Amino acid sequence: MAAADLIINDTLQLTDAQGFPRKLELNREYSFEKDKRRLYRLPPARVFLAHNQNGKWDYKGEALITELTILPLESKTCGKFKVVKLYSEEHRKVLNEHQQPAE
């Protein structure tokens, strides 16, 4: 039997369908659901928060993972995150220019 895959992430990148909020608010908690088994940095460490729009990541800020459930039989991860920092437009521009995933 092969070992189960577990993806370790320092960025929570979400599409609208996966739970990226229409409006981000500081200190508000939101739910998300991703395919595959994933592990994120846990508090007090933060994760980067990015909106995935048609494969292009738009870094919006930072979040804390407040709840994390890995569903191994469904190969799915769901949880909750709390927005702890929102980036300025200037900060986002620099991050978005230099931190896109490899194609």
Jmol script that loads the backbone (N, CA, C; Angstrom):
load data "model"
ATOM      1  N   MET A   1       0.845  -1.175   0.000  1.00  0.00           N
ATOM      2  CA  MET A   1       0.000   0.000   0.000  1.00  0.00           C
ATOM      3  C   MET A   1       0.893   1.242   0.000  1.00  0.00           C
ATOM      4  N   ALA A   2       0.611   2.174  -0.887  1.00  0.00           N
ATOM      5  CA  ALA A   2       1.397   3.396  -0.994  1.00  0.00           C
ATOM      6  C   ALA A   2       1.044   4.356   0.141  1.00  0.00           C
ATOM      7  N   ALA A   3       2.007   5.172   0.499  1.00  0.00           N
ATOM      8  CA  ALA A   3       1.774   6.178   1.543  1.00  0.00           C
ATOM      9  C   ALA A   3       0.785   7.224   1.034  1.00  0.00           C
ATOM     10  N   ALA A   4      -0.023   7.734   1.923  1.00  0.00           N
ATOM     11  CA  ALA A   4      -0.997   8.766   1.566  1.00  0.00           C
ATOM     12  C   ALA A   4      -0.275  10.089   1.323  1.00  0.00           C
ATOM     13  N   ASP A   5      -0.682  10.791   0.291  1.00  0.00           N
ATOM     14  CA  ASP A   5      -0.104  12.094  -0.003  1.00  0.00           C
ATOM     15  C   ASP A   5      -0.684  13.138   0.934  1.00  0.00           C
ATOM     16  N   LEU A   6       0.186  14.006   1.432  1.00  0.00           N
ATOM     17  CA  LEU A   6      -0.217  15.128   2.270  1.00  0.00           C
ATOM     18  C   LEU A   6       0.559  16.342   1.778  1.00  0.00           C
ATOM     19  N   ILE A   7      -0.165  17.341   1.313  1.00  0.00           N
ATOM     20  CA  ILE A   7       0.455  18.557   0.778  1.00  0.00           C
ATOM     21  C   ILE A   7       0.589  19.569   1.912  1.00  0.00           C
ATOM     22  N   ILE A   8       1.779  20.127   2.082  1.00  0.00           N
ATOM     23  CA  ILE A   8       2.018  21.121   3.120  1.00  0.00           C
ATOM     24  C   ILE A   8       2.051  22.502   2.463  1.00  0.00           C
ATOM     25  N   ASN A   9       1.197  23.405   2.943  1.00  0.00           N
ATOM     26  CA  ASN A   9       1.054  24.729   2.343  1.00  0.00           C
ATOM     27  C   ASN A   9       1.344  25.838   3.345  1.00  0.00           C
ATOM     28  N   ASP A  10       1.972  26.933   2.859  1.00  0.00           N
ATOM     29  CA  ASP A  10       2.102  28.144   3.673  1.00  0.00           C
ATOM     30  C   ASP A  10       1.206  29.251   3.125  1.00  0.00           C
ATOM     31  N   THR A  11       0.468  28.934   2.050  1.00  0.00           N
ATOM     32  CA  THR A  11      -0.465  29.876   1.442  1.00  0.00           C
ATOM     33  C   THR A  11      -1.825  29.212   1.305  1.00  0.00           C
ATOM     34  N   LEU A  12      -2.850  29.913   1.755  1.00  0.00           N
ATOM     35  CA  LEU A  12      -4.223  29.473   1.535  1.00  0.00           C
ATOM     36  C   LEU A  12      -4.715  30.225   0.303  1.00  0.00           C
ATOM     37  N   GLN A  13      -4.685  29.544  -0.854  1.00  0.00           N
ATOM     38  CA  GLN A  13      -5.149  30.181  -2.087  1.00  0.00           C
ATOM     39  C   GLN A  13      -6.472  29.531  -2.442  1.00  0.00           C
ATOM     40  N   LEU A  14      -7.465  30.386  -2.619  1.00  0.00           N
ATOM     41  CA  LEU A  14      -8.833  29.917  -2.820  1.00  0.00           C
ATOM     42  C   LEU A  14      -9.479  30.558  -4.037  1.00  0.00           C
ATOM     43  N   THR A  15     -10.256  29.771  -4.745  1.00  0.00           N
ATOM     44  CA  THR A  15     -11.131  30.309  -5.778  1.00  0.00           C
ATOM     45  C   THR A  15     -12.431  30.716  -5.085  1.00  0.00           C
ATOM     46  N   ASP A  16     -13.307  31.361  -5.831  1.00  0.00           N
ATOM     47  CA  ASP A  16     -14.624  31.696  -5.274  1.00  0.00           C
ATOM     48  C   ASP A  16     -15.350  30.429  -4.828  1.00  0.00           C
ATOM     49  N   ALA A  17     -15.287  29.389  -5.659  1.00  0.00           N
ATOM     50  CA  ALA A  17     -15.979  28.137  -5.359  1.00  0.00           C
ATOM     51  C   ALA A  17     -15.421  27.437  -4.116  1.00  0.00           C
ATOM     52  N   GLN A  18     -14.137  27.643  -3.823  1.00  0.00           N
ATOM     53  CA  GLN A  18     -13.511  27.018  -2.659  1.00  0.00           C
ATOM     54  C   GLN A  18     -13.734  27.813  -1.378  1.00  0.00           C
ATOM     55  N   GLY A  19     -14.304  29.010  -1.500  1.00  0.00           N
ATOM     56  CA  GLY A  19     -14.646  29.769  -0.314  1.00  0.00           C
ATOM     57  C   GLY A  19     -13.995  31.124  -0.161  1.00  0.00           C
ATOM     58  N   PHE A  20     -13.382  31.657  -1.246  1.00  0.00           N
ATOM     59  CA  PHE A  20     -12.821  32.997  -1.083  1.00  0.00           C
ATOM     60  C   PHE A  20     -13.974  33.986  -0.919  1.00  0.00           C
ATOM     61  N   PRO A  21     -13.941  34.796   0.147  1.00  0.00           N
ATOM     62  CA  PRO A  21     -15.053  35.702   0.431  1.00  0.00           C
ATOM     63  C   PRO A  21     -15.190  36.830  -0.592  1.00  0.00           C
ATOM     64  N   ARG A  22     -16.423  37.267  -0.798  1.00  0.00           N
ATOM     65  CA  ARG A  22     -16.662  38.408  -1.691  1.00  0.00           C
ATOM     66  C   ARG A  22     -16.058  39.676  -1.115  1.00  0.00           C
ATOM     67  N   LYS A  23     -16.119  39.796   0.217  1.00  0.00           N
ATOM     68  CA  LYS A  23     -15.530  40.950   0.897  1.00  0.00           C
ATOM     69  C   LYS A  23     -14.733  40.450   2.089  1.00  0.00           C
ATOM     70  N   LEU A  24     -13.453  40.811   2.137  1.00  0.00           N
ATOM     71  CA  LEU A  24     -12.600  40.425   3.257  1.00  0.00           C
ATOM     72  C   LEU A  24     -12.715  41.451   4.370  1.00  0.00           C
ATOM     73  N   GLU A  25     -12.857  40.962   5.588  1.00  0.00           N
ATOM     74  CA  GLU A  25     -12.894  41.833   6.755  1.00  0.00           C
ATOM     75  C   GLU A  25     -11.926  41.304   7.795  1.00  0.00           C
ATOM     76  N   LEU A  26     -11.175  42.227   8.410  1.00  0.00           N
ATOM     77  CA  LEU A  26     -10.241  41.841   9.478  1.00  0.00           C
ATOM     78  C   LEU A  26     -10.984  41.174  10.629  1.00  0.00           C
ATOM     79  N   ASN A  27     -10.351  40.179  11.208  1.00  0.00           N
ATOM     80  CA  ASN A  27     -10.842  39.463  12.384  1.00  0.00           C
ATOM     81  C   ASN A  27     -12.155  38.721  12.158  1.00  0.00           C
ATOM     82  N   ARG A  28     -12.527  38.529  10.913  1.00  0.00           N
ATOM     83  CA  ARG A  28     -13.719  37.745  10.606  1.00  0.00           C
ATOM     84  C   ARG A  28     -13.301  36.350  10.173  1.00  0.00           C
ATOM     85  N   GLU A  29     -14.109  35.370  10.547  1.00  0.00           N
ATOM     86  CA  GLU A  29     -13.808  33.980  10.227  1.00  0.00           C
ATOM     87  C   GLU A  29     -14.618  33.544   9.006  1.00  0.00           C
ATOM     88  N   TYR A  30     -13.957  32.787   8.117  1.00  0.00           N
ATOM     89  CA  TYR A  30     -14.566  32.294   6.890  1.00  0.00           C
ATOM     90  C   TYR A  30     -14.282  30.796   6.753  1.00  0.00           C
ATOM     91  N   SER A  31     -15.124  30.095   6.014  1.00  0.00           N
ATOM     92  CA  SER A  31     -14.946  28.663   5.755  1.00  0.00           C
ATOM     93  C   SER A  31     -14.322  28.445   4.384  1.00  0.00           C
ATOM     94  N   PHE A  32     -13.628  27.310   4.241  1.00  0.00           N
ATOM     95  CA  PHE A  32     -13.063  26.949   2.937  1.00  0.00           C
ATOM     96  C   PHE A  32     -13.104  25.437   2.763  1.00  0.00           C
ATOM     97  N   GLU A  33     -12.989  25.015   1.505  1.00  0.00           N
ATOM     98  CA  GLU A  33     -12.918  23.597   1.166  1.00  0.00           C
ATOM     99  C   GLU A  33     -12.007  23.427  -0.041  1.00  0.00           C
ATOM    100  N   LYS A  34     -11.012  22.544   0.083  1.00  0.00           N
ATOM    101  CA  LYS A  34     -10.036  22.309  -0.986  1.00  0.00           C
ATOM    102  C   LYS A  34      -9.998  20.821  -1.318  1.00  0.00           C
ATOM    103  N   ASP A  35      -9.604  20.514  -2.559  1.00  0.00           N
ATOM    104  CA  ASP A  35      -9.388  19.124  -2.913  1.00  0.00           C
ATOM    105  C   ASP A  35      -8.045  18.670  -2.334  1.00  0.00           C
ATOM    106  N   LYS A  36      -7.840  17.417  -2.246  1.00  0.00           N
ATOM    107  CA  LYS A  36      -6.618  16.767  -1.752  1.00  0.00           C
ATOM    108  C   LYS A  36      -6.451  16.955  -0.247  1.00  0.00           C
ATOM    109  N   ARG A  37      -5.540  16.174   0.317  1.00  0.00           N
ATOM    110  CA  ARG A  37      -5.221  16.242   1.748  1.00  0.00           C
ATOM    111  C   ARG A  37      -4.154  17.306   1.941  1.00  0.00           C
ATOM    112  N   ARG A  38      -4.467  18.317   2.758  1.00  0.00           N
ATOM    113  CA  ARG A  38      -3.563  19.452   2.915  1.00  0.00           C
ATOM    114  C   ARG A  38      -3.344  19.783   4.386  1.00  0.00           C
ATOM    115  N   LEU A  39      -2.146  20.232   4.668  1.00  0.00           N
ATOM    116  CA  LEU A  39      -1.809  20.696   6.005  1.00  0.00           C
ATOM    117  C   LEU A  39      -1.292  22.125   5.875  1.00  0.00           C
ATOM    118  N   TYR A  40      -1.833  23.019   6.687  1.00  0.00           N
ATOM    119  CA  TYR A  40      -1.441  24.425   6.676  1.00  0.00           C
ATOM    120  C   TYR A  40      -0.727  24.763   7.970  1.00  0.00           C
ATOM    121  N   ARG A  41       0.050  25.827   7.953  1.00  0.00           N
ATOM    122  CA  ARG A  41       0.696  26.310   9.174  1.00  0.00           C
ATOM    123  C   ARG A  41      -0.393  26.652  10.179  1.00  0.00           C
ATOM    124  N   LEU A  42      -0.165  26.270  11.407  1.00  0.00           N
ATOM    125  CA  LEU A  42      -1.172  26.460  12.453  1.00  0.00           C
ATOM    126  C   LEU A  42      -0.779  27.607  13.374  1.00  0.00           C
ATOM    127  N   PRO A  43      -1.775  28.247  14.007  1.00  0.00           N
ATOM    128  CA  PRO A  43      -1.478  29.367  14.913  1.00  0.00           C
ATOM    129  C   PRO A  43      -0.474  28.951  15.980  1.00  0.00           C
ATOM    130  N   PRO A  44       0.424  29.857  16.323  1.00  0.00           N
ATOM    131  CA  PRO A  44       0.380  31.293  16.053  1.00  0.00           C
ATOM    132  C   PRO A  44       0.951  31.698  14.694  1.00  0.00           C
ATOM    133  N   ALA A  45       1.420  30.737  13.897  1.00  0.00           N
ATOM    134  CA  ALA A  45       1.962  31.081  12.573  1.00  0.00           C
ATOM    135  C   ALA A  45       0.825  31.456  11.626  1.00  0.00           C
ATOM    136  N   ARG A  46       1.103  32.364  10.727  1.00  0.00           N
ATOM    137  CA  ARG A  46       0.114  32.814   9.763  1.00  0.00           C
ATOM    138  C   ARG A  46       0.323  32.092   8.434  1.00  0.00           C
ATOM    139  N   VAL A  47      -0.693  32.156   7.589  1.00  0.00           N
ATOM    140  CA  VAL A  47      -0.566  31.730   6.204  1.00  0.00           C
ATOM    141  C   VAL A  47      -0.832  32.951   5.328  1.00  0.00           C
ATOM    142  N   PHE A  48      -0.230  32.974   4.147  1.00  0.00           N
ATOM    143  CA  PHE A  48      -0.581  33.990   3.170  1.00  0.00           C
ATOM    144  C   PHE A  48      -1.974  33.668   2.644  1.00  0.00           C
ATOM    145  N   LEU A  49      -2.734  34.686   2.304  1.00  0.00           N
ATOM    146  CA  LEU A  49      -4.085  34.503   1.787  1.00  0.00           C
ATOM    147  C   LEU A  49      -4.138  35.056   0.371  1.00  0.00           C
ATOM    148  N   ALA A  50      -4.449  34.189  -0.598  1.00  0.00           N
ATOM    149  CA  ALA A  50      -4.466  34.587  -2.009  1.00  0.00           C
ATOM    150  C   ALA A  50      -5.775  34.178  -2.662  1.00  0.00           C
ATOM    151  N   HIS A  51      -6.275  35.047  -3.518  1.00  0.00           N
ATOM    152  CA  HIS A  51      -7.478  34.774  -4.307  1.00  0.00           C
ATOM    153  C   HIS A  51      -7.024  34.240  -5.657  1.00  0.00           C
ATOM    154  N   ASN A  52      -7.395  33.022  -5.977  1.00  0.00           N
ATOM    155  CA  ASN A  52      -7.042  32.402  -7.241  1.00  0.00           C
ATOM    156  C   ASN A  52      -8.136  32.723  -8.254  1.00  0.00           C
ATOM    157  N   GLN A  53      -7.787  33.556  -9.222  1.00  0.00           N
ATOM    158  CA  GLN A  53      -8.732  33.948 -10.266  1.00  0.00           C
ATOM    159  C   GLN A  53      -8.193  33.474 -11.605  1.00  0.00           C
ATOM    160  N   ASN A  54      -8.782  32.395 -12.104  1.00  0.00           N
ATOM    161  CA  ASN A  54      -8.364  31.807 -13.389  1.00  0.00           C
ATOM    162  C   ASN A  54      -6.882  31.451 -13.404  1.00  0.00           C
ATOM    163  N   GLY A  55      -6.384  30.924 -12.280  1.00  0.00           N
ATOM    164  CA  GLY A  55      -4.996  30.483 -12.193  1.00  0.00           C
ATOM    165  C   GLY A  55      -3.999  31.551 -11.785  1.00  0.00           C
ATOM    166  N   LYS A  56      -4.428  32.783 -11.709  1.00  0.00           N
ATOM    167  CA  LYS A  56      -3.536  33.872 -11.278  1.00  0.00           C
ATOM    168  C   LYS A  56      -3.849  34.199  -9.819  1.00  0.00           C
ATOM    169  N   TRP A  57      -2.801  34.224  -9.003  1.00  0.00           N
ATOM    170  CA  TRP A  57      -2.978  34.470  -7.572  1.00  0.00           C
ATOM    171  C   TRP A  57      -2.906  35.958  -7.276  1.00  0.00           C
ATOM    172  N   ASP A  58      -3.862  36.433  -6.499  1.00  0.00           N
ATOM    173  CA  ASP A  58      -3.886  37.821  -6.037  1.00  0.00           C
ATOM    174  C   ASP A  58      -3.747  37.778  -4.516  1.00  0.00           C
ATOM    175  N   TYR A  59      -2.538  38.074  -4.037  1.00  0.00           N
ATOM    176  CA  TYR A  59      -2.280  38.038  -2.598  1.00  0.00           C
ATOM    177  C   TYR A  59      -3.015  39.193  -1.919  1.00  0.00           C
ATOM    178  N   LYS A  60      -3.891  38.865  -0.976  1.00  0.00           N
ATOM    179  CA  LYS A  60      -4.737  39.862  -0.328  1.00  0.00           C
ATOM    180  C   LYS A  60      -4.281  40.200   1.086  1.00  0.00           C
ATOM    181  N   GLY A  61      -3.651  39.230   1.768  1.00  0.00           N
ATOM    182  CA  GLY A  61      -3.261  39.476   3.147  1.00  0.00           C
ATOM    183  C   GLY A  61      -2.769  38.213   3.817  1.00  0.00           C
ATOM    184  N   GLU A  62      -3.018  38.144   5.125  1.00  0.00           N
ATOM    185  CA  GLU A  62      -2.585  37.001   5.930  1.00  0.00           C
ATOM    186  C   GLU A  62      -3.742  36.521   6.791  1.00  0.00           C
ATOM    187  N   ALA A  63      -3.710  35.227   7.116  1.00  0.00           N
ATOM    188  CA  ALA A  63      -4.795  34.624   7.891  1.00  0.00           C
ATOM    189  C   ALA A  63      -4.237  33.606   8.882  1.00  0.00           C
ATOM    190  N   LEU A  64      -5.044  33.302   9.865  1.00  0.00           N
ATOM    191  CA  LEU A  64      -4.768  32.201  10.792  1.00  0.00           C
ATOM    192  C   LEU A  64      -5.761  31.088  10.489  1.00  0.00           C
ATOM    193  N   ILE A  65      -5.283  29.874  10.412  1.00  0.00           N
ATOM    194  CA  ILE A  65      -6.166  28.721  10.257  1.00  0.00           C
ATOM    195  C   ILE A  65      -6.742  28.428  11.638  1.00  0.00           C
ATOM    196  N   THR A  66      -8.053  28.528  11.778  1.00  0.00           N
ATOM    197  CA  THR A  66      -8.687  28.335  13.091  1.00  0.00           C
ATOM    198  C   THR A  66      -9.327  26.964  13.232  1.00  0.00           C
ATOM    199  N   GLU A  67      -9.543  26.298  12.107  1.00  0.00           N
ATOM    200  CA  GLU A  67     -10.113  24.947  12.129  1.00  0.00           C
ATOM    201  C   GLU A  67      -9.633  24.231  10.879  1.00  0.00           C
ATOM    202  N   LEU A  68      -9.251  22.959  11.027  1.00  0.00           N
ATOM    203  CA  LEU A  68      -8.725  22.213   9.890  1.00  0.00           C
ATOM    204  C   LEU A  68      -9.157  20.760  10.004  1.00  0.00           C
ATOM    205  N   THR A  69      -9.822  20.258   8.967  1.00  0.00           N
ATOM    206  CA  THR A  69     -10.258  18.863   8.927  1.00  0.00           C
ATOM    207  C   THR A  69      -9.779  18.253   7.621  1.00  0.00           C
ATOM    208  N   ILE A  70      -9.039  17.174   7.733  1.00  0.00           N
ATOM    209  CA  ILE A  70      -8.575  16.440   6.560  1.00  0.00           C
ATOM    210  C   ILE A  70      -9.457  15.196   6.443  1.00  0.00           C
ATOM    211  N   LEU A  71     -10.122  15.067   5.299  1.00  0.00           N
ATOM    212  CA  LEU A  71     -11.004  13.933   5.040  1.00  0.00           C
ATOM    213  C   LEU A  71     -10.258  12.958   4.130  1.00  0.00           C
ATOM    214  N   PRO A  72      -9.550  11.978   4.711  1.00  0.00           N
ATOM    215  CA  PRO A  72      -8.653  11.133   3.922  1.00  0.00           C
ATOM    216  C   PRO A  72      -9.358  10.259   2.898  1.00  0.00           C
ATOM    217  N   LEU A  73     -10.536   9.768   3.195  1.00  0.00           N
ATOM    218  CA  LEU A  73     -11.226   8.901   2.241  1.00  0.00           C
ATOM    219  C   LEU A  73     -11.791   9.681   1.065  1.00  0.00           C
ATOM    220  N   GLU A  74     -12.091  10.937   1.279  1.00  0.00           N
ATOM    221  CA  GLU A  74     -12.608  11.796   0.208  1.00  0.00           C
ATOM    222  C   GLU A  74     -11.498  12.592  -0.468  1.00  0.00           C
ATOM    223  N   SER A  75     -10.291  12.529   0.078  1.00  0.00           N
ATOM    224  CA  SER A  75      -9.152  13.310  -0.404  1.00  0.00           C
ATOM    225  C   SER A  75      -9.531  14.788  -0.506  1.00  0.00           C
ATOM    226  N   LYS A  76      -9.958  15.320   0.643  1.00  0.00           N
ATOM    227  CA  LYS A  76     -10.456  16.694   0.714  1.00  0.00           C
ATOM    228  C   LYS A  76     -10.010  17.303   2.039  1.00  0.00           C
ATOM    229  N   THR A  77      -9.870  18.623   2.058  1.00  0.00           N
ATOM    230  CA  THR A  77      -9.544  19.365   3.276  1.00  0.00           C
ATOM    231  C   THR A  77     -10.531  20.515   3.410  1.00  0.00           C
ATOM    232  N   CYS A  78     -11.052  20.692   4.599  1.00  0.00           N
ATOM    233  CA  CYS A  78     -11.941  21.828   4.841  1.00  0.00           C
ATOM    234  C   CYS A  78     -11.565  22.456   6.174  1.00  0.00           C
ATOM    235  N   GLY A  79     -12.004  23.681   6.361  1.00  0.00           N
ATOM    236  CA  GLY A  79     -11.667  24.351   7.602  1.00  0.00           C
ATOM    237  C   GLY A  79     -12.168  25.767   7.632  1.00  0.00           C
ATOM    238  N   LYS A  80     -11.598  26.524   8.573  1.00  0.00           N
ATOM    239  CA  LYS A  80     -11.947  27.930   8.743  1.00  0.00           C
ATOM    240  C   LYS A  80     -10.668  28.730   8.909  1.00  0.00           C
ATOM    241  N   PHE A  81     -10.730  29.984   8.471  1.00  0.00           N
ATOM    242  CA  PHE A  81      -9.597  30.885   8.634  1.00  0.00           C
ATOM    243  C   PHE A  81     -10.100  32.241   9.075  1.00  0.00           C
ATOM    244  N   LYS A  82      -9.225  32.961   9.767  1.00  0.00           N
ATOM    245  CA  LYS A  82      -9.532  34.301  10.254  1.00  0.00           C
ATOM    246  C   LYS A  82      -8.535  35.274   9.631  1.00  0.00           C
ATOM    247  N   VAL A  83      -9.035  36.326   9.010  1.00  0.00           N
ATOM    248  CA  VAL A  83      -8.168  37.327   8.375  1.00  0.00           C
ATOM    249  C   VAL A  83      -7.538  38.190   9.469  1.00  0.00           C
ATOM    250  N   VAL A  84      -6.199  38.230   9.487  1.00  0.00           N
ATOM    251  CA  VAL A  84      -5.495  38.999  10.521  1.00  0.00           C
ATOM    252  C   VAL A  84      -4.717  40.192   9.954  1.00  0.00           C
ATOM    253  N   LYS A  85      -4.564  40.230   8.619  1.00  0.00           N
ATOM    254  CA  LYS A  85      -3.855  41.354   8.012  1.00  0.00           C
ATOM    255  C   LYS A  85      -4.311  41.487   6.560  1.00  0.00           C
ATOM    256  N   LEU A  86      -4.598  42.719   6.143  1.00  0.00           N
ATOM    257  CA  LEU A  86      -4.909  43.015   4.747  1.00  0.00           C
ATOM    258  C   LEU A  86      -3.788  43.878   4.179  1.00  0.00           C
ATOM    259  N   TYR A  87      -3.304  43.522   2.997  1.00  0.00           N
ATOM    260  CA  TYR A  87      -2.190  44.231   2.392  1.00  0.00           C
ATOM    261  C   TYR A  87      -2.669  45.503   1.679  1.00  0.00           C
ATOM    262  N   SER A  88      -1.799  46.508   1.660  1.00  0.00           N
ATOM    263  CA  SER A  88      -2.060  47.722   0.881  1.00  0.00           C
ATOM    264  C   SER A  88      -1.934  47.381  -0.604  1.00  0.00           C
ATOM    265  N   GLU A  89      -2.463  48.243  -1.444  1.00  0.00           N
ATOM    266  CA  GLU A  89      -2.381  48.028  -2.897  1.00  0.00           C
ATOM    267  C   GLU A  89      -0.923  47.931  -3.354  1.00  0.00           C
ATOM    268  N   GLU A  90      -0.063  48.767  -2.786  1.00  0.00           N
ATOM    269  CA  GLU A  90       1.349  48.755  -3.164  1.00  0.00           C
ATOM    270  C   GLU A  90       2.015  47.435  -2.786  1.00  0.00           C
ATOM    271  N   HIS A  91       1.744  46.955  -1.586  1.00  0.00           N
ATOM    272  CA  HIS A  91       2.303  45.680  -1.122  1.00  0.00           C
ATOM    273  C   HIS A  91       1.811  44.536  -2.009  1.00  0.00           C
ATOM    274  N   ARG A  92       0.504  44.556  -2.320  1.00  0.00           N
ATOM    275  CA  ARG A  92      -0.076  43.506  -3.163  1.00  0.00           C
ATOM    276  C   ARG A  92       0.563  43.505  -4.548  1.00  0.00           C
ATOM    277  N   LYS A  93       0.789  44.677  -5.094  1.00  0.00           N
ATOM    278  CA  LYS A  93       1.374  44.775  -6.433  1.00  0.00           C
ATOM    279  C   LYS A  93       2.735  44.088  -6.479  1.00  0.00           C
ATOM    280  N   VAL A  94       3.576  44.344  -5.483  1.00  0.00           N
ATOM    281  CA  VAL A  94       4.912  43.739  -5.437  1.00  0.00           C
ATOM    282  C   VAL A  94       4.809  42.219  -5.255  1.00  0.00           C
ATOM    283  N   LEU A  95       3.987  41.778  -4.308  1.00  0.00           N
ATOM    284  CA  LEU A  95       3.831  40.331  -4.089  1.00  0.00           C
ATOM    285  C   LEU A  95       3.289  39.635  -5.329  1.00  0.00           C
ATOM    286  N   ASN A  96       2.256  40.211  -5.915  1.00  0.00           N
ATOM    287  CA  ASN A  96       1.634  39.580  -7.072  1.00  0.00           C
ATOM    288  C   ASN A  96       2.583  39.498  -8.260  1.00  0.00           C
ATOM    289  N   GLU A  97       3.478  40.450  -8.366  1.00  0.00           N
ATOM    290  CA  GLU A  97       4.446  40.446  -9.461  1.00  0.00           C
ATOM    291  C   GLU A  97       5.510  39.366  -9.278  1.00  0.00           C
ATOM    292  N   HIS A  98       5.885  39.081  -8.024  1.00  0.00           N
ATOM    293  CA  HIS A  98       7.022  38.204  -7.758  1.00  0.00           C
ATOM    294  C   HIS A  98       6.670  36.850  -7.163  1.00  0.00           C
ATOM    295  N   GLN A  99       5.435  36.619  -6.775  1.00  0.00           N
ATOM    296  CA  GLN A  99       5.101  35.387  -6.067  1.00  0.00           C
ATOM    297  C   GLN A  99       4.072  34.510  -6.794  1.00  0.00           C
ATOM    298  N   GLN A 100       4.020  34.560  -8.095  1.00  0.00           N
ATOM    299  CA  GLN A 100       3.093  33.695  -8.828  1.00  0.00           C
ATOM    300  C   GLN A 100       3.629  32.268  -8.848  1.00  0.00           C
ATOM    301  N   PRO A 101       2.734  31.272  -8.840  1.00  0.00           N
ATOM    302  CA  PRO A 101       3.192  29.882  -8.877  1.00  0.00           C
ATOM    303  C   PRO A 101       3.845  29.562 -10.218  1.00  0.00           C
ATOM    304  N   ALA A 102       4.736  28.588 -10.200  1.00  0.00           N
ATOM    305  CA  ALA A 102       5.403  28.162 -11.433  1.00  0.00           C
ATOM    306  C   ALA A 102       4.376  27.564 -12.380  1.00  0.00           C
ATOM    307  N   GLU A 103       4.551  27.822 -13.641  1.00  0.00           N
ATOM    308  CA  GLU A 103       3.605  27.290 -14.644  1.00  0.00           C
ATOM    309  C   GLU A 103       3.995  25.930 -15.101  1.00  0.00           C
TER     310      GLU A 103
END
end "model"
wireframe off; spacefill off
backbone 0.3
color backbone group
